Amino acid sequence: MHQGSCLCGKVKYDYRGEIDEVSMCHCQQCRKAQGSAFAAVALIRSSDFRITQGAEYLKEYRATPNKARVFCSECGSPLYSARDDLPEAKRLRLGTLDTPISPCKRYHAWVSSKAEWFELADELPKFPGFAR
């Protein structure tokens, strides 16, 4: 089981699944939402994810229709995103994990719109858009 929380600790969650694939998304929306060069995310099953504390602090923002970016209203930590047409899945923001992971698959997505000041210096697979 994995556990995570926001920066202020008011929101906590459990995830009872494996996290074996990590995407570093370089699209402009993820960069702006994270305030960084990319968002490190993992696709997780909604049925195995549970907010254990602080659900009343959750807020969402919709930059695009059909997709909610969920964050802590107290400290602003992004926690996950969820699409209305895929209720069975969420994209967990991995910086909020409090437990270690050892993913076997890692890659960069949307490198076609990456920040010009960030250099991709690793050997991970790189995709111009969504990873296929």
Order of alpha helices (4+ residues) and beta strands (2+ residues): beta-beta-beta-alpha-beta-beta-beta-beta-beta-beta-beta
